[in-house]
């Protein structure tokens, strides 16, 4: 179950994930994390071929729904562990820095996105059933692979929007 929210982030109801996807009138909370290494590269995950939204495209380091009644901070830590295995067993939790919150929408869904950044130089163990590949990218390499016509190319439109917002914030590093 997910909390439905208004533009002021007030809970106005609850719905199953299956009732939220496919209905852009149902604004819900999600969290993103941009994971950087010591060299300033951004970790991207390649969405698996079975994903309903944007299969086989490179996406934000971590992204996931905030469960009904769950705090965003708890969701961020849960998603880091589920999707990337961060931290590993007995590992140190990376310091997370809140970056921004914004509304993102398309014909499929509407999300109230809260984004954090962190640095991670340890091992990454991607979730095989959702992520087909993962690696660190130099932001300049992303720019070179970004289509000149404004399309998304090998990336998700959501990630490119997130990247542009990170740059508009001054490209902060954790």
Steps between C-alpha positions, in 0.01 A plus 500: 500500500612853420390829650333733252598862556404846376742760362571614857604143593196443724369143506158488334453123470660165433512271199670186382800545276304338216232769540757781491694392192303584191309782671685834494228653720636306800798693633720284722841524670822356366864532601810525282865480594789615284798287607845643423842346538819683605570587135167684465344235280128421535381142542221412256289190495374345180138406545425136435319380187193402703440846648163652412640853469809576287648147472864470390583866563757657730338665802570687823726317747208413727130565464202361680160557649441614856266248660186624676597634842873467430736797539701609199822444693402140575402449135838634381692259722272208406538570128880539524519159667248330268622635168876539552585301812622819675623460761618144478482264796645679804585799283492867581191687385596782260426856605195617309449866409156624399512682166147601396134410457293545183196374316565277200223383273434330172211321330554197726538644850557804721766491769612730778875427485741558789865467399811436709865471406770286661852377442571130479835342419418149613357205310164527328282190479207571271161335539500251213123477453465876437841617380681340207822697537657779703810715480647840578483761222696820453239776449682601179447146361128532570497831311676341201236224483208738543324553164530848348131496408395515866401133518606271780709253299627222728385686814161537663340844463462503880875460549585775250255729679669410831844566351390841373357588844828392667691728267255789558573457873871561427605133453553442873715207610447304819 
